[in-house]
């Protein structure tokens, strides 16, 4: 997996560029708060640039590097609440609750 050249600084976090929500959620649960914080701190400042980059490309034929960037930013969203609010990977006070996503958003 490679990212667009202008996002090479995010390559150390390439393992977060996962194509499906269940994979992103599992990665979140398997990651430490330190790992999520490091990813968040690197990726969040680049979010607007990433959105602009992807928006400038044809969605029906998104290049592989841009698709990886999109997935990376989707993982950023996945870690935002744990990092910003909960300070833990799991949803507080949710017990054994689990959400199973049936259909992925189009991308």
C-alpha positions in Angstrom: 0.0 0.0 0.0 1.3 3.4 -0.9 -0.1 6.8 -0.4 0.0 9.8 -2.8 3.5 11.3 -2.7 2.3 14.5 -0.9 1.1 12.2 2.0 4.4 10.3 2.4 4.7 11.5 6.0 1.7 9.3 6.8 3.3 6.1 5.4 4.3 4.9 9.0 0.6 4.6 9.6 -0.2 2.6 6.5 -1.4 -0.4 8.6 -4.5 1.8 9.4 -5.5 2.0 5.7 -8.1 -0.8 5.9 -10.9 -1.1 3.3 -13.7 -2.3 5.6 -15.3 -1.0 8.8 -15.0 -4.3 10.7 -11.2 -4.3 9.9 -10.9 -0.7 11.1 -12.8 -1.5 14.3 -10.8 -4.6 15.0 -7.6 -2.5 14.5 -8.9 0.1 16.9 -9.6 -2.6 19.6 -6.2 -4.2 19.1 -4.3 -0.9 19.4 -3.1 0.8 22.5 -4.1 4.3 23.3 -0.5 5.4 22.6 -0.7 3.9 19.1 -4.0 5.6 18.4 -2.8 8.9 19.8 0.3 8.8 17.5 -1.8 8.0 14.5 -4.4 10.7 15.3 -1.7 13.3 16.0 -0.1 12.6 12.6 -3.2 12.2 10.5 -5.6 14.8 11.9 -3.7 17.8 10.7 -3.7 16.3 7.2 -7.4 15.6 7.1 -8.5 18.6 5.1 -5.7 18.2 2.6 -6.7 14.5 2.2 -10.3 15.4 1.6 -9.3 18.0 -1.0 -7.0 15.5 -2.7 -9.7 12.8 -3.0 -12.4 15.3 -4.0 -10.3 16.4 -7.0 -10.3 12.8 -8.4 -13.0 10.8 -10.1 -14.8 8.7 -7.5 -15.7 6.0 -10.0 -12.1 5.5 -10.8 -10.1 6.5 -7.7 -6.4 5.6 -8.0 -5.2 3.0 -5.6 -3.0 5.5 -3.7 -5.9 7.8 -3.2 -8.2 5.0 -2.2 -5.6 4.0 0.5 -5.5 7.6 1.7 -9.3 7.5 1.9 -9.2 4.4 4.0 -6.6 5.9 6.2 -8.8 8.9 6.9 -11.7 6.6 7.6 -9.6 5.0 10.3 -8.8 8.4 11.6 -12.6 8.9 12.1 -12.6 5.4 13.8 -10.1 6.5 16.4 -11.3 10.1 16.9 -13.8 9.3 19.7 -11.5 7.0 21.6 -8.7 9.7 21.4 -10.8 12.8 21.9 -13.5 11.7 24.3 -13.3 8.3 25.9 -9.5 7.9 26.3 -10.0 4.1 25.7 -10.5 2.0 22.6 -13.9 0.5 23.6 -17.1 2.5 24.0 -17.5 3.1 27.8 -20.3 1.3 29.6 -21.3 -0.7 26.5 -20.6 -4.1 28.0 -20.7 -6.9 25.5 -22.7 -4.8 22.9 -21.6 -5.3 19.3 -22.6 -3.7 16.1 -22.3 -5.7 12.9 -22.2 -3.5 9.7 -24.0 -5.3 6.9 -23.3 -2.8 4.0 -20.2 -0.7 3.5 -20.5 2.9 2.3 -19.7 3.4 -1.3 -16.1 4.5 -2.0 
